[in-house]
Amino acid sequence: MCLTLPGGPILCGLAVKRTIKIHIGGQQYILRSDADESYVQALADSVNARLDAFKGSRQVATQSDVVLAALKLADELEHEKQSQSRLRAEVRGQVELMLGQVEAQLAAPASAVVAAASPREPRSRRSAQAVSHKAR
């Protein structure tokens, strides 16, 4: 997603496609973005929800309100990043464990793999039965 404020910096290097008007903290902003308008509006709504918690009954958010809302959003983002990192580490550990098990099975002699895959009677019992059939 690319956002450009009029007279401000481009926030990413992709082609900008449309102009979108949003309101944050009682102020109108005109953005140029390649994202869907509904997505950008949802982002603005999210920021406004956080601002509303700080500004109370005032119509326009103060700079302090905006800073506090930005810190709250940054805190939520950091918690999500940490959660994602923990989840990735857990998945990586599980995958490594399963890979080790697969490699162990592949490294085992073929007879051990067949024996593990199809349980049979003990060899001594089969031999005894074969001997008794030959004796008859």
N, C-alpha and C positions, 0 to 999 in steps of 0.2 A: 504494500500500500504506500502510495506517495502522497504527501500533504505539502502544500505550499501556501503560506500566508501571504497576502498581498504585500509586496515590498520586503518579504522575509525570506528566510533560507528555504531551500528545497530539502525535505527530510529524507529523500532517497533519490536515486538516480534514474528511476524508470520514467517512461513517458506518462504525462499527465493528460487525462481524458476529459474530465468534466468539472464544472464549478458547482460547489455545494454550499448552501447557507445553513449554518447551525447557530444555536444560542447556547452559551455557557456562562453561568453566573450573571445572567441578565445582560450580557453583551453579545452582539451579533458578530459572527466571524464568517468570512467568505473563504472557503478552501477550494483548492483544485486537487482532485484526487482521481486515481484510477480504480478506487474501490467503489463498491455499490453505495449509493446514497443511503440506503437503509442501514448498512453496516456503520458508516460514519456517524449517522444520527444515533445509532445505538451506543457508540462510544461516547458521544456528547451527553446522552442521557445518563450514562454511567458516571461521568464526571459530575454532572449536575446533581445526581443523587448524593454523592459524597459532599458536594458543596453545600447542599441544603442542610446537611447535618451540622455544618459549622456556621452558616450565616444566619440561622434562626428566621426571624420575621422580616429581615431586611430584603429589599427587592434586588439589590445588586451586591454581589460578593466583594469583599475587600481583598486586598493583596494577601493578607494573612489567611483568609479563608481558602484562597487558591493554593497557597503554599501548604497549608495543612491537608487539603484534599490531595495534592500531589504526593505528599509524604505518605498518606494513607494508601494511595494507589501503588506507590513504589514498595511499600511494606507488603501489600498483598501479592504483588508480583514476585518479590523476593521469596516469600513463603511458598508460592507455587513452584518457583525454580528449585528450591531446596527439596520439596516434595517429589518433584519430577526426577531430580538427581538421585534421591534415595530409591525410588521405584526402579530407575534404570540400573542401579547397582544391584538391587535384589534380582531383577530379571537376568542380568549378566551372570550373577552367581548361579542361578538355577540352570541357565543354558550351559555354563561351563561344567556343572555337575553332570547334566545329562550327556554332554559331549564326552566326558570322561568315561561314563558308563558304556556308551556306544563304542568308543575306542577300545575299551577293555574287552567287549564282546568280539570285536573284529580281530583283536590280537590273540584271542584264545584259540587253541587248536580246534580244528573242525570237529573232531570227535566229541570234544567237551561241549561245543555249541549244540550238536545234535542231541547229546545226552541231556543237556539242559532244556532243550526244546521239547523232547518227547520222553517222559519218564517211563522206564522199563523195569522189569523185574531184575533183581540182582543176578549177576553172571553165574554165580555158583548154583543158584536155583535152576536157571535155564539149562545149565550143563547137566545137572542131575536128572532133569526131565528128559533131556535128549538121550542120555545113557539108558534110562528105563525104557524108552520107546525102542531103542536098538536091541535091547535084550529080549524083547518079546518076539 
